[in-house]
Amino acid sequence: MVGGNFGCHPNPHGTCSASGDPHYLTFDRKAFDFQGTCRYVLATLCNDTDGVQFSVEAKNEPWNGRTVSITAEVFVNVLGYQLSVSSHNRGVVEVS
């Protein structure tokens, strides 16, 4: 999302983030909270015509039986590899 418009936008680099219970900051610096408890795509390429594979996904889980959720796992998929970081296995980055 750029300038409040969803879709693909030319930009050679950018920064977005997800943290806490979960707080998201988009590439155009818009902040929002989302309490869903599924696996979500945070960033990906608009098309794969170059044969390059890339995505960042997050899996949210309920937090201690409360109505809020937390980001429990983050997955980075690039060139056929998946790197994952989990709150259940702190300090470890798994590569498959």
MIDOSE-1310 file (N, C-alpha, C; in nm, 2 decimals, decimal comma, always signed):
residues 96
mvgg	+0,08/-0,12/+0,00/+0,00/+0,00/+0,00/+0,09/+0,12/+0,00; +0,06/+0,22/-0,09/+0,14/+0,34/-0,09/+0,04/+0,45/-0,11; +0,05/+0,55/-0,02/-0,04/+0,67/-0,03/-0,19/+0,63/-0,01; -0,21/+0,52/+0,07/-0,34/+0,47/+0,09/-0,40/+0,39/-0,02
nfgc	-0,32/+0,37/-0,13/-0,37/+0,29/-0,24/-0,31/+0,15/-0,24; -0,40/+0,05/-0,24/-0,35/-0,09/-0,24/-0,31/-0,12/-0,38; -0,21/-0,20/-0,40/-0,16/-0,25/-0,53/-0,01/-0,24/-0,54; +0,03/-0,26/-0,66/+0,18/-0,26/-0,69/+0,22/-0,12/-0,73
hpnp	+0,33/-0,08/-0,67/+0,38/+0,05/-0,70/+0,53/+0,05/-0,72; +0,59/+0,12/-0,82/+0,73/+0,11/-0,84/+0,81/+0,18/-0,72; +0,90/+0,11/-0,66/+0,98/+0,16/-0,55/+1,09/+0,06/-0,53; +1,22/+0,10/-0,55/+1,33/+0,01/-0,54/+1,35/-0,05/-0,40
hgtc	+1,31/+0,02/-0,30/+1,33/-0,03/-0,16/+1,22/+0,03/-0,07; +1,21/-0,02/+0,04/+1,11/+0,03/+0,14/+1,12/-0,04/+0,27; +1,05/+0,00/+0,37/+1,05/-0,06/+0,50/+0,90/-0,07/+0,55; +0,87/-0,19/+0,60/+0,74/-0,21/+0,67/+0,78/-0,29/+0,80
sasg	+0,68/-0,30/+0,89/+0,71/-0,37/+1,01/+0,59/-0,43/+1,07; +0,61/-0,54/+1,15/+0,50/-0,60/+1,23/+0,56/-0,63/+1,37; +0,49/-0,59/+1,48/+0,55/-0,61/+1,61/+0,43/-0,61/+1,71; +0,47/-0,66/+1,83/+0,37/-0,66/+1,94/+0,25/-0,74/+1,92
dphy	+0,13/-0,68/+1,96/+0,01/-0,76/+1,96/-0,09/-0,72/+1,85; -0,07/-0,75/+1,73/+0,03/-0,70/+1,64/+0,00/-0,56/+1,59; +0,11/-0,49/+1,58/+0,11/-0,35/+1,53/+0,18/-0,36/+1,40; +0,11/-0,30/+1,29/+0,17/-0,30/+1,16/+0,20/-0,16/+1,12
ltfd	+0,31/-0,15/+1,04/+0,34/-0,02/+0,98/+0,37/-0,05/+0,83; +0,29/+0,01/+0,74/+0,30/-0,02/+0,60/+0,41/+0,05/+0,54; +0,44/+0,02/+0,41/+0,55/+0,09/+0,34/+0,53/+0,24/+0,33; +0,41/+0,28/+0,33/+0,38/+0,43/+0,32/+0,36/+0,48/+0,46
rkaf	+0,41/+0,41/+0,57/+0,41/+0,46/+0,71/+0,28/+0,47/+0,77; +0,18/+0,40/+0,72/+0,04/+0,40/+0,79/+0,05/+0,29/+0,90; +0,00/+0,32/+1,02/+0,00/+0,23/+1,13/-0,14/+0,18/+1,15; -0,15/+0,05/+1,18/-0,28/-0,01/+1,22/-0,25/-0,14/+1,30
dfqg	-0,35/-0,18/+1,38/-0,35/-0,30/+1,46/-0,44/-0,40/+1,40; -0,41/-0,53/+1,40/-0,49/-0,63/+1,34/-0,49/-0,76/+1,43; -0,60/-0,80/+1,48/-0,61/-0,91/+1,58/-0,65/-1,04/+1,52; -0,64/-1,06/+1,39/-0,67/-1,19/+1,33/-0,57/-1,30/+1,37
tcry	-0,61/-1,42/+1,36/-0,53/-1,53/+1,41/-0,51/-1,64/+1,30; -0,46/-1,59/+1,19/-0,42/-1,68/+1,07/-0,28/-1,65/+1,03; -0,25/-1,70/+0,91/-0,12/-1,67/+0,85/-0,15/-1,57/+0,74; -0,07/-1,46/+0,74/-0,09/-1,35/+0,65/+0,03/-1,31/+0,57
vlat	+0,01/-1,27/+0,44/+0,12/-1,22/+0,36/+0,14/-1,07/+0,40; +0,26/-1,04/+0,44/+0,30/-0,90/+0,47/+0,35/-0,83/+0,35; +0,43/-0,90/+0,27/+0,50/-0,84/+0,16/+0,53/-0,95/+0,05; +0,51/-0,91/-0,07/+0,54/-1,01/-0,18/+0,57/-0,93/-0,31
lcnd	+0,62/-1,00/-0,41/+0,64/-0,93/-0,54/+0,50/-0,92/-0,61; +0,49/-0,82/-0,69/+0,36/-0,80/-0,76/+0,35/-0,91/-0,87; +0,46/-0,95/-0,93/+0,45/-1,06/-1,03/+0,57/-1,14/-1,03; +0,57/-1,25/-1,09/+0,69/-1,34/-1,09/+0,74/-1,36/-1,23
tdgv	+0,72/-1,26/-1,31/+0,77/-1,28/-1,45/+0,92/-1,29/-1,46; +0,99/-1,24/-1,36/+1,14/-1,25/-1,36/+1,19/-1,39/-1,30; +1,09/-1,47/-1,25/+1,13/-1,60/-1,19/+1,18/-1,58/-1,05; +1,18/-1,46/-0,99/+1,23/-1,44/-0,86/+1,11/-1,47/-0,76
qfsv	+1,14/-1,54/-0,66/+1,03/-1,57/-0,56/+1,07/-1,50/-0,43; +0,97/-1,42/-0,38/+1,00/-1,35/-0,25/+0,86/-1,32/-0,18; +0,85/-1,35/-0,05/+0,74/-1,31/+0,03/+0,78/-1,31/+0,17; +0,71/-1,23/+0,25/+0,72/-1,23/+0,40/+0,58/-1,25/+0,45
eakn	+0,57/-1,35/+0,54/+0,44/-1,39/+0,60/+0,45/-1,39/+0,75; +0,34/-1,37/+0,81/+0,33/-1,38/+0,96/+0,22/-1,47/+1,00; +0,24/-1,54/+1,11/+0,13/-1,62/+1,16/+0,10/-1,57/+1,30; -0,03/-1,53/+1,32/-0,07/-1,47/+1,44/-0,15/-1,58/+1,52
epwn	-0,13/-1,58/+1,65/-0,20/-1,67/+1,74/-0,27/-1,59/+1,86; -0,38/-1,64/+1,92/-0,43/-1,58/+2,03/-0,33/-1,57/+2,14; -0,34/-1,46/+2,22/-0,24/-1,44/+2,33/-0,30/-1,48/+2,46; -0,25/-1,59/+2,52/-0,29/-1,63/+2,66/-0,45/-1,63/+2,68
grtv	-0,52/-1,68/+2,58/-0,67/-1,68/+2,59/-0,74/-1,55/+2,58; -0,67/-1,45/+2,55/-0,73/-1,31/+2,55/-0,79/-1,28/+2,41; -0,85/-1,17/+2,40/-0,91/-1,13/+2,27/-0,81/-1,07/+2,17; -0,68/-1,06/+2,21/-0,58/-1,00/+2,13/-0,49/-1,11/+2,08
sita	-0,42/-1,09/+1,97/-0,33/-1,19/+1,92/-0,19/-1,14/+1,91; -0,09/-1,23/+1,89/+0,05/-1,19/+1,88/+0,10/-1,26/+1,76; +0,21/-1,20/+1,70/+0,28/-1,26/+1,59/+0,36/-1,37/+1,65; +0,33/-1,50/+1,62/+0,40/-1,61/+1,67/+0,51/-1,66/+1,58
evfv	+0,49/-1,65/+1,45/+0,60/-1,69/+1,36/+0,60/-1,59/+1,24; +0,72/-1,58/+1,19/+0,75/-1,50/+1,07/+0,82/-1,59/+0,97; +0,78/-1,59/+0,84/+0,84/-1,67/+0,74/+0,89/-1,57/+0,62; +1,01/-1,59/+0,58/+1,07/-1,52/+0,47/+1,09/-1,63/+0,36
nvlg	+1,03/-1,62/+0,25/+1,04/-1,71/+0,14/+1,12/-1,64/+0,03; +1,23/-1,69/-0,01/+1,31/-1,63/-0,12/+1,39/-1,74/-0,20; +1,37/-1,73/-0,33/+1,44/-1,82/-0,42/+1,43/-1,97/-0,38; +1,31/-2,01/-0,34/+1,28/-2,15/-0,30/+1,32/-2,19/-0,16
yqls	+1,38/-2,10/-0,08/+1,41/-2,13/+0,06/+1,31/-2,06/+0,15; +1,29/-2,12/+0,26/+1,20/-2,05/+0,36/+1,28/-2,04/+0,49; +1,29/-1,92/+0,54/+1,35/-1,89/+0,67/+1,23/-1,86/+0,77; +1,24/-1,92/+0,89/+1,13/-1,90/+0,98/+1,19/-1,87/+1,12
vssh	+1,12/-1,78/+1,19/+1,15/-1,74/+1,33/+1,02/-1,76/+1,40; +1,03/-1,83/+1,52/+0,91/-1,86/+1,60/+0,93/-1,81/+1,74; +0,82/-1,76/+1,80/+0,82/-1,73/+1,94/+0,83/-1,85/+2,03; +0,80/-1,97/+1,97/+0,81/-2,10/+2,04/+0,95/-2,16/+2,05
nrgv	+1,04/-2,10/+1,97/+1,17/-2,15/+1,96/+1,27/-2,03/+1,94; +1,27/-1,95/+2,05/+1,34/-1,82/+2,05/+1,49/-1,84/+2,02; +1,54/-1,74/+1,95/+1,69/-1,74/+1,92/+1,73/-1,84/+1,81; +1,63/-1,90/+1,74/+1,66/-2,00/+1,63/+1,60/-1,95/+1,50
vevs	+1,68/-1,95/+1,40/+1,62/-1,93/+1,26/+1,63/-2,06/+1,19; +1,52/-2,11/+1,14/+1,52/-2,24/+1,07/+1,52/-2,21/+0,92; +1,59/-2,29/+0,85/+1,60/-2,27/+0,70/+1,56/-2,40/+0,64; +1,47/-2,40/+0,54/+1,43/-2,52/+0,47/+1,44/-2,50/+0,32
